Amino acid sequence: MSKNYFKTYPDKDGFFKEYGGAFIPPHLEVEMKKINEAYYSISKSHKFISELRSIRKHFQGRPTPVFHCNRLSNKYGGQIYLKREDLNHTGAHKLNHCMGEALLAKYMGKKKLIAETGAGQHGVALATAAAYFGLKCEIHMGEVDIAKEFPNVQRMNILGATVIPVTHGLKTLKEAVDSAFEAYLKDPITTLYCIGSVVGPHPFPMMVRDFQRVVGIEAKEQFFEMTGELPDNVVACIGGGSNAMGIFSAFMEHEECTLYGIEPAGKSFKTGEHAATMTLGKPGVIHGFKCYTLQDDEGNPAPVHSVASGLDYPGVGPEHSMLKDLKKVTYDSINDKETIDAFFELSRLEGIIPALESAHAVAYAFKLAKKNPKQSILVNLSGRGDKDLDYVVDTFGLPD
Ligand SMILES: *Cc1c(COP(=O)(O)O)cnc(C)c1O
């Protein structure tokens, strides 16, 4: 892949080959064009760049470290490394794009941020960004997720955000996206809709990717400093795909690095209790953009399941959809049980409790390490597991 990759994709209409774009009502299209134009001019300005840099360092605590897992490497083979996004302020990579989006909102003169959230991580990150900049914040969240991730609801409340419960359908992420979109449409002038991943209509997949690139830029430099080489394998979990795009972006031009995006295989492929969009889905339009998607017979987004709330989305970023077709990234899946095993394994062997989302990538790293004991593996540890403790112990108990 050439260095021009980031200038080539997306094209000016937001397409990554056939994926992406903006399939939205005309009045929303006008708003997206305004956001796109503002992003193009503002994000290149020295003032914006230096303010974001300062925020990364002094507020978020970046750079986050890369850590070599000694005990895991001894047990599974390979050399396993983690990019510690769990140590980013608020405990996940999501603050990287939320601070960028909120900074853009400030420069555009907006007064309020609106978003959906699944596990509550995006909501907490955005509420944090809103508090930092003194903006209002409204977060739409499915009732099922509210019950499952209640500490995050309290965090949002404490940070001054308004949490709107979504009570229709499956009451999870998909319905929350619809609800947030509707609220945004009522007042697109003074609010900015902040999407939580590399999904949604153009320019969001591009903007969120750009704001996440800091993860890959840091990780490549840090890994090289530690080992004098680049990693043989880079692994990240995929919900919408933002943490994966963040880390992959720095390694895409290096043919010697193999990239793996890991989706949730959930409980069972047979019963449909999974969210393996790339493995089992087909191209379609969802939430205003084209991507691989899981649909029912009528073409509606299918109900999905994952033990990790942040991964149960029936679509995926358009850039990932393209990278799958180009065979630039290998997409594979990890099920709930393998995820829970990896969750405890990383906790007990290295003293790091991972988010259930990130544990998917960790589980896959174990498989790769066993298969390729001489190779190095860099995992993007997208978040910490504090939010999942009650759920895991109540549902699965403690291992022997
Ligand atoms: C939200 C979330 C994810 C999934 O989102 P992506 O956009 O695919 O990165 C992964 N890990 C954590 C910790 C999350 O909070």
Ligand as a Chemical Component Dictionary entry (heavy atoms), coordinates in Angstrom:
data_LIG
# 
_chem_comp.id                   LIG 
_chem_comp.type                 NON-POLYMER 
_chem_comp.pdbx_formal_charge   0 
_chem_comp.three_letter_code    LIG 
# 
loop_
_chem_comp_atom.comp_id 
_chem_comp_atom.atom_id 
_chem_comp_atom.alt_atom_id 
_chem_comp_atom.type_symbol 
_chem_comp_atom.charge 
_chem_comp_atom.model_Cartn_x 
_chem_comp_atom.model_Cartn_y 
_chem_comp_atom.model_Cartn_z 
_chem_comp_atom.pdbx_ordinal 
LIG C1 C1 C 0 -16.252 0.407  21.966 1  
LIG C2 C2 C 0 -15.146 -0.470 22.233 2  
LIG C3 C3 C 0 -14.644 -1.330 21.236 3  
LIG C4 C4 C 0 -15.265 -1.476 19.879 4  
LIG O1 O1 O 0 -15.210 -0.333 19.089 5  
LIG P1 P1 P 0 -14.274 -0.209 17.830 6  
LIG O2 O2 O 0 -14.783 0.996  17.141 7  
LIG O3 O3 O 0 -14.412 -1.454 17.018 8  
LIG O4 O4 O 0 -12.901 -0.038 18.327 9  
LIG C5 C5 C 0 -13.536 -2.082 21.542 10 
LIG N1 N1 N 0 -12.959 -2.038 22.765 11 
LIG C6 C6 C 0 -13.418 -1.237 23.739 12 
LIG C7 C7 C 0 -12.740 -1.242 25.055 13 
LIG C8 C8 C 0 -14.527 -0.430 23.510 14 
LIG O5 O5 O 0 -14.975 0.355  24.489 15 
# 
loop_
_chem_comp_bond.comp_id 
_chem_comp_bond.atom_id_1 
_chem_comp_bond.atom_id_2 
_chem_comp_bond.value_order 
_chem_comp_bond.pdbx_ordinal 
LIG C1 C2 SING 1  
LIG C2 C3 SING 2  
LIG C2 C8 DOUB 3  
LIG C3 C4 SING 4  
LIG C3 C5 DOUB 5  
LIG C4 O1 SING 6  
LIG O1 P1 SING 7  
LIG P1 O2 DOUB 8  
LIG P1 O3 SING 9  
LIG P1 O4 SING 10 
LIG C5 N1 SING 11 
LIG N1 C6 DOUB 12 
LIG C6 C7 SING 13 
LIG C6 C8 SING 14 
LIG C8 O5 SING 15 
# 
